[in-house]
Amino acid sequence: MIRSIPTERSVEAVADHPRRRILYVRAPGFFVTDPTVPTLVVRDGLVLDGTPDVWEQGVTVGMPVRKASRLASAVVLPVDEGAVRDRWRALWDAAFAHTPAVETTDLHEGYLDLTGCLSPGERLADRAERLRGEIADAIGLTPRIGGGSTTFDARASAPEDFVPSGMNAERRHRDRIPLSVCADIPPKTLDRIARLGLRTLGDLHRESVDSIRRQLGRDDGVKLHRIAHSVEVRPVVANYPLKNITHTVAFPPLNDESAVSAHLRDLIDAANDDAAQAAARSEAPAALRLSLESFRGRVLDAEFVVSRKGMTANARRYRLERMLWELWDGRELERLTVTLEGLRPVLSEQPSLWIDLGGEKDRERSRAVVGEMLELVCARYGDDAATTADDPALTGIDPCFASQVVNASGLCPSGTGWY
């Protein structure tokens, strides 16, 4: 079922202004279990999160825990990702209601590409405020949100909760951003930039690309020049909601340990086979879940959160078998379910849409890209999720743009659903 069709006005807006609408969302306090106690949450020896008072004492995200402990008097706790899984789902479910292009870079932060998902006349800043309220209602925390036409602009704007009202406001804000916040720039390069008297992106914006390359080297120079001129360095790659692998087996009521173990081993083998086939396009599962259903309908569930380094197939087998013996009390069972949760699907990148359609060669390339996108969307959401330019409902719309439209019920409920 087609939810909405882009109007000619919205098509012209996309054609004339091929700039993306990106939001960066971060939820401070996401990993804090008791906000009344001054707390530092650490991962791999670095500060990940904390209560508001530790930030006021000079602690920053990414600071070594030893240095942070000298600056702030607080309880130091390791991150417990399993304790925030429900909060994680609530946060990104709220974001996914606005756009299908959601990329989570961590449990509590990520990007939203809202290009084409705004209503006619709606500003990105208005949508950001609406999203902020919905997230606060969902998880009880007020997120920091930054916006812009690139992922860099959006992330750099988040500390100030700045979402530009237009391109001029975005350019003025970008020109004030210190070069020291540019990620992935080696410290030696930053020192060289400081010696050259270049301190902000505005300073860099006034330099030619050849001049920057001579002074900073080809790779760093080109990257910084692109950032300063609001040219996207990286796309938003959709990875939410995460994909699960689930296998279930039903059988006559059993309480024989060897028979139940045999059924479980078959499920584990099937799940591991699927995970191996998906490995080329997915990450390792983020969690393992085992569900036991008894003869009288009672269901027992257990979940194991996988470390960030992942697990081998043999390790998954060992853990799931151990979960069975920890969970099962010997009563008759009639169903087992094994789920590998959190495989990250790889989807087409949205920047592929911004192609100059001035020539027939570009049109053919665009149709090929769109065809791949439509196949992915139909495979994920069903054959009724997409429509193409030959659909009678699209009569009167420029076919080279209409062929790029994916209209899916529930995919992009707030706008036209460009994908």
C-alpha positions as CSV (number, residue, x, y, z in Angstrom):
1,M,0.0,0.0,0.0
2,I,1.4,3.4,-1.0
3,R,1.4,5.8,2.0
4,S,2.1,9.1,0.2
5,I,3.3,10.4,-3.1
6,P,5.8,13.3,-3.4
7,T,4.3,16.4,-4.9
8,E,6.0,18.3,-7.7
9,R,7.0,21.0,-5.3
10,S,8.9,18.5,-3.1
11,V,10.6,17.0,-6.2
12,E,11.8,20.4,-7.4
13,A,13.1,21.2,-3.9
14,V,15.2,18.0,-3.9
15,A,16.4,18.7,-7.4
16,D,17.3,22.3,-6.8
17,H,18.9,21.8,-3.4
18,P,20.7,18.5,-3.3
19,R,21.7,18.9,0.3
20,R,21.0,16.4,2.9
21,R,19.2,17.0,6.2
22,I,21.2,15.2,8.9
23,L,20.6,15.1,12.7
24,Y,23.1,13.7,15.2
25,V,21.5,12.4,18.5
26,R,23.3,11.7,21.7
27,A,21.6,10.9,25.0
28,P,23.8,12.0,28.0
29,G,23.2,9.9,31.1
30,F,22.2,6.9,29.1
31,F,24.3,4.4,30.9
32,V,23.8,5.9,34.4
33,T,21.7,3.7,36.7
34,D,21.3,6.1,39.6
35,P,21.4,9.8,38.6
36,T,21.4,11.0,42.2
37,V,24.9,9.6,42.8
38,P,27.9,11.2,41.0
39,T,29.0,8.6,38.5
40,L,31.5,8.0,35.8
41,V,30.7,5.2,33.4
42,V,33.9,3.8,31.7
43,R,34.6,1.5,28.8
44,D,38.1,0.3,27.8
45,G,39.7,2.7,30.3
46,L,38.0,5.8,28.9
47,V,35.0,7.8,30.1
48,L,31.9,7.0,28.2
49,D,29.1,8.6,30.2
50,G,28.4,10.2,33.5
51,T,26.1,12.4,35.7
52,P,25.9,16.1,34.9
53,D,28.0,17.1,37.9
54,V,31.1,15.3,36.5
55,W,31.0,17.3,33.3
56,E,30.9,20.6,35.3
57,Q,34.2,19.5,37.0
58,G,36.0,19.3,33.6
59,V,35.5,15.7,32.7
60,T,35.0,15.0,29.0
61,V,33.9,11.9,27.0
62,G,36.9,9.9,25.9
63,M,39.1,11.1,28.8
64,P,41.3,8.5,30.5
65,V,39.6,7.3,33.7
66,R,42.6,8.1,35.9
67,K,42.6,11.7,34.8
68,A,38.8,11.9,35.2
69,S,39.0,10.5,38.7
70,R,41.5,13.3,39.7
71,L,39.1,16.0,38.4
72,A,35.8,14.7,39.7
73,S,34.8,12.8,42.9
74,A,32.5,10.2,41.6
75,V,31.7,6.5,41.6
76,V,33.5,4.7,38.7
77,L,31.4,2.0,37.1
78,P,32.1,-0.2,34.1
79,V,29.5,0.0,31.3
80,D,26.7,-2.5,31.5
81,E,25.3,-2.7,28.0
82,G,22.8,-5.5,28.9
83,A,21.1,-3.2,31.5
84,V,20.2,-0.6,28.9
85,R,18.9,-2.7,26.0
86,D,15.3,-1.7,26.6
87,R,16.3,2.0,26.7
88,W,18.3,1.5,23.6
89,R,15.3,0.1,21.7
90,A,13.0,2.8,22.9
91,L,15.5,5.5,21.8
92,W,16.0,4.3,18.3
93,D,12.4,3.2,17.8
94,A,11.5,6.9,18.4
95,A,14.1,7.9,15.8
96,F,13.1,5.3,13.2
97,A,9.6,6.6,13.2
98,H,11.0,9.7,11.4
99,T,13.3,8.1,8.8
100,P,14.4,4.7,7.7
101,A,18.0,6.0,7.5
102,V,19.1,5.6,11.1
103,E,22.8,4.8,11.8
104,T,23.6,4.0,15.5
105,T,27.3,4.6,16.1
106,D,26.9,3.5,19.7
107,L,24.0,2.5,22.0
108,H,23.3,6.1,22.9
109,E,24.3,8.1,19.8
110,G,23.9,8.0,16.1
111,Y,22.8,9.8,12.9
112,L,19.4,10.3,11.2
113,D,19.2,11.2,7.5
114,L,16.0,13.1,7.1
115,T,16.5,14.1,3.5
116,G,13.1,14.0,1.8
117,C,11.3,13.1,5.1
118,L,10.4,16.7,6.0
119,S,6.9,18.0,5.2
120,P,6.8,20.9,2.7
121,G,7.8,24.1,4.5
122,E,9.0,22.2,7.6
123,R,12.4,23.2,9.0
124,L,15.0,20.7,10.2
125,A,15.1,22.6,13.5
126,D,11.3,22.1,14.0
127,R,11.7,18.4,13.4
128,A,14.6,18.2,15.8
129,E,12.5,19.8,18.6
130,R,9.7,17.3,18.0
131,L,12.2,14.4,18.0
132,R,13.7,15.7,21.3
133,G,10.4,15.6,23.0
134,E,9.5,12.1,21.7
135,I,12.9,10.7,22.9
136,A,12.5,12.4,26.3
137,D,9.1,10.8,26.7
138,A,10.4,7.4,25.6
139,I,13.6,7.1,27.8
140,G,13.2,9.8,30.4
141,L,16.4,11.6,29.2
142,T,16.7,14.8,27.1
143,P,19.0,14.2,24.2
144,R,21.5,16.6,22.7
145,I,20.7,17.1,19.0
146,G,22.8,18.7,16.3
147,G,21.9,19.3,12.7
148,G,23.4,20.2,9.4
149,S,23.8,19.1,5.8
150,T,26.7,16.7,6.6
151,T,27.4,14.2,9.3
152,F,30.3,16.3,10.5
153,D,28.2,19.5,10.8
154,A,25.5,17.6,12.7
155,R,27.9,16.0,15.2
156,A,29.9,19.2,15.7
157,S,26.7,21.1,16.4
158,A,25.4,18.6,19.1
159,P,27.3,20.0,22.1
160,E,25.4,23.3,21.6
161,D,22.1,21.7,20.6
162,F,22.4,23.7,17.4
163,V,20.2,22.9,14.4
164,P,20.5,25.5,11.6
165,S,17.5,27.3,10.3
166,G,19.0,27.6,6.9
167,M,22.2,27.3,4.9
168,N,23.5,30.7,5.9
169,A,23.1,29.9,9.6
170,E,24.9,26.6,9.0
171,R,27.8,28.2,7.2
172,R,28.2,30.8,9.9
173,H,28.2,28.2,12.6
174,R,30.6,25.9,10.7
175,D,33.1,28.8,10.2
176,R,33.4,29.1,14.0
177,I,34.2,25.4,14.6
178,P,37.8,24.8,15.9
179,L,39.8,22.6,13.7
180,S,40.8,20.6,16.8
181,V,37.4,18.9,16.9
182,C,37.8,17.4,13.4
183,A,38.0,13.6,13.9
184,D,40.7,11.4,12.5
185,I,43.2,14.2,12.1
186,P,46.6,13.1,13.5
187,P,48.0,15.3,16.3
188,K,51.0,16.2,14.2
189,T,48.8,17.6,11.5
190,L,46.8,19.6,14.1
191,D,50.1,21.1,15.4
192,R,51.1,22.0,11.8
193,I,47.7,23.7,11.3
194,A,48.2,25.7,14.5
195,R,51.6,26.9,13.4
196,L,50.1,28.0,10.1
197,G,47.6,30.2,11.9
198,L,44.6,28.2,10.8
199,R,42.3,27.7,13.9
200,T,38.8,27.4,12.6
201,L,37.0,25.9,9.6
202,G,36.3,29.5,8.5
203,D,40.1,30.0,8.2
204,L,40.3,26.9,6.2
205,H,37.3,27.8,4.0
206,R,39.2,30.8,2.6
207,E,42.2,28.6,1.5
208,S,42.3,26.9,-1.9
209,V,42.5,23.1,-2.0
210,D,45.9,23.2,-3.7
211,S,47.3,25.4,-0.9
212,I,45.9,23.2,1.8
213,R,47.3,20.0,0.1
214,R,50.7,21.6,-0.1
215,Q,50.7,22.5,3.6
216,L,48.9,19.5,5.2
217,G,49.5,16.7,2.7
218,R,47.1,15.2,0.2
219,D,44.9,13.0,2.4
220,D,44.4,15.3,5.4
221,G,44.3,18.4,3.2
222,V,41.6,17.2,1.0
223,K,39.5,15.9,3.9
224,L,39.7,19.1,5.8
225,H,38.9,21.1,2.6
226,R,35.8,19.0,2.0
227,I,34.7,19.5,5.6
228,A,35.2,23.2,5.5
229,H,33.1,23.4,2.2
230,S,30.3,21.2,3.6
231,V,31.1,18.3,1.3
232,E,30.1,15.0,2.9
233,V,33.1,12.9,3.9
234,R,31.0,9.8,5.0
235,P,27.5,8.7,4.3
236,V,24.8,7.7,6.8
237,V,24.6,3.9,6.5
238,A,21.3,2.6,7.9
239,N,21.8,-0.1,10.5
240,Y,18.6,0.0,12.6
241,P,16.5,-1.9,13.3
242,L,19.0,-4.7,13.7
243,K,18.4,-8.1,12.0
244,N,17.8,-11.2,14.1
245,I,18.3,-14.9,13.2
246,T,15.6,-17.1,14.8
247,H,15.1,-20.8,14.7
248,T,12.3,-22.7,16.5
249,V,11.5,-26.4,16.9
250,A,8.3,-27.9,18.4
251,F,7.9,-31.5,19.6
252,P,5.7,-33.7,21.8
253,P,6.2,-32.9,25.5
254,L,9.7,-34.0,26.6
255,N,11.7,-34.0,29.8
256,D,14.5,-36.2,28.6
257,E,17.8,-34.4,28.8
258,S,19.4,-36.1,25.9
259,A,16.4,-35.5,23.6
260,V,16.1,-31.8,24.5
261,S,19.9,-31.4,24.1
262,A,19.7,-32.9,20.6
263,H,17.0,-30.5,19.6
264,L,19.0,-27.6,20.9
265,R,22.1,-28.6,19.1
266,D,20.1,-28.8,15.8
267,L,18.8,-25.3,16.4
268,I,22.3,-24.0,17.2
269,D,23.8,-25.5,14.1
270,A,21.0,-24.0,11.9
271,A,21.5,-20.5,13.5
272,N,25.3,-20.7,13.1
273,D,24.9,-21.7,9.5
274,D,22.7,-18.6,8.9
275,A,25.2,-16.4,10.8
276,A,28.1,-17.7,8.6
277,Q,26.1,-16.9,5.4
278,A,25.3,-13.4,6.7
279,A,28.9,-12.7,7.9
280,A,29.9,-11.1,4.6
281,R,27.1,-8.4,5.0
282,S,26.6,-8.3,8.8
283,E,28.4,-8.0,12.1
284,A,28.4,-10.8,14.7
285,P,25.3,-11.0,16.8
286,A,25.1,-8.6,19.8
287,A,23.1,-11.0,22.0
288,L,22.0,-14.6,22.3
289,R,18.5,-15.5,23.4
290,L,17.0,-18.8,24.4
291,S,13.3,-19.4,25.0
292,L,11.8,-22.5,26.5
293,E,8.0,-23.2,26.3
294,S,6.6,-25.8,28.6
295,F,3.7,-28.2,28.0
296,R,1.3,-25.9,29.9
297,G,2.3,-22.7,28.1
298,R,4.8,-21.4,30.6
299,V,7.7,-19.6,28.8
300,L,11.2,-19.1,30.2
301,D,13.6,-16.7,28.5
302,A,17.3,-16.1,29.0
303,E,19.6,-13.6,27.2
304,F,23.3,-13.3,27.0
305,V,24.9,-10.0,25.8
306,V,27.9,-10.7,23.6
307,S,31.1,-8.7,24.3
308,R,32.1,-6.0,21.7
309,K,34.7,-8.4,20.3
310,G,32.1,-10.9,19.3
311,M,31.9,-14.7,19.6
312,T,32.9,-17.7,17.5
313,A,30.3,-20.3,16.5
314,N,31.7,-22.8,19.0
315,A,31.5,-20.1,21.8
316,R,27.9,-19.5,20.9
317,R,27.2,-23.2,21.1
318,Y,28.8,-23.5,24.5
319,R,27.0,-20.4,25.9
320,L,23.5,-21.5,24.6
321,E,23.9,-25.0,26.0
322,R,24.9,-23.6,29.4
323,M,21.9,-21.2,29.2
324,L,19.7,-24.3,28.8
325,W,20.9,-26.0,32.0
326,E,20.7,-22.7,33.9
327,L,17.2,-22.0,32.8
328,W,15.5,-25.4,32.6
329,D,14.0,-26.9,35.8
330,G,13.3,-30.3,34.3
331,R,9.6,-29.8,33.5
332,E,8.2,-31.1,30.2
333,L,9.0,-28.9,27.2
334,E,7.3,-28.7,23.9
335,R,9.1,-25.8,22.1
336,L,12.7,-24.4,21.9
337,T,13.7,-21.1,20.3
338,V,17.2,-19.8,19.6
339,T,17.7,-16.2,18.5
340,L,20.9,-14.5,17.5
341,E,20.1,-10.8,18.0
342,G,21.5,-7.7,16.6
343,L,23.1,-8.5,13.2
344,R,23.7,-5.3,11.4
345,P,22.3,-5.3,7.9
346,V,24.1,-3.4,5.1
347,L,21.8,-1.3,3.1
348,S,22.3,0.9,0.0
349,E,23.9,4.3,0.8
350,Q,21.6,7.3,0.4
351,P,24.1,9.6,-1.3
352,S,23.7,7.3,-4.4
353,L,20.5,9.2,-5.1
354,W,22.3,12.5,-5.7
355,I,23.3,12.0,-9.3
356,D,23.3,14.6,-12.0
357,L,20.6,13.3,-14.3
358,G,21.6,15.5,-17.2
359,G,22.7,12.7,-19.5
360,E,21.3,9.4,-20.6
361,K,24.3,7.6,-19.2
362,D,23.6,9.0,-15.7
363,R,20.0,8.1,-16.0
364,E,20.9,4.5,-16.8
365,R,23.3,4.4,-13.8
366,S,20.6,5.9,-11.6
367,R,18.0,3.3,-12.6
368,A,20.5,0.5,-11.8
369,V,21.2,2.0,-8.4
370,V,17.5,2.5,-7.7
371,G,16.7,-1.1,-8.8
372,E,19.1,-2.4,-6.2
373,M,17.6,-0.3,-3.5
374,L,14.1,-1.4,-4.4
375,E,15.1,-5.0,-4.2
376,L,16.6,-4.5,-0.8
377,V,13.6,-2.6,0.5
378,C,11.1,-5.2,-0.8
379,A,13.2,-8.1,0.7
380,R,13.1,-6.4,4.0
381,Y,9.6,-4.9,4.1
382,G,7.7,-7.0,1.6
383,D,6.8,-6.7,-2.0
384,D,4.1,-4.2,-1.4
385,A,6.5,-1.7,0.3
386,A,7.8,0.0,-2.9
387,T,6.6,1.5,-6.1
388,T,8.5,2.6,-9.2
389,A,8.0,5.2,-11.9
390,D,5.8,2.9,-14.0
391,D,3.1,2.9,-11.3
392,P,-0.1,4.6,-12.5
393,A,-0.2,6.6,-9.2
394,L,2.9,8.4,-10.2
395,T,1.5,9.9,-13.4
396,G,2.6,13.5,-13.8
397,I,5.8,13.3,-11.8
398,D,9.2,13.5,-13.5
399,P,10.0,9.8,-14.0
400,C,13.7,10.2,-13.4
401,F,12.9,11.3,-9.9
402,A,9.8,9.2,-9.4
403,S,11.8,6.1,-10.1
404,Q,13.9,6.9,-7.0
405,V,10.9,7.1,-4.7
406,V,10.3,4.4,-2.2
407,N,6.9,4.8,-0.5
408,A,6.4,2.3,2.3
409,S,3.6,2.1,4.8
410,G,5.3,2.9,8.1
411,L,8.7,3.5,6.6
412,C,8.6,7.3,6.6
413,P,5.3,8.3,8.2
414,S,6.2,12.0,8.5
415,G,7.2,12.8,5.0
416,T,7.5,11.6,1.4
417,G,9.9,8.8,2.0
418,W,12.8,9.4,-0.3
419,Y,15.2,6.6,0.1
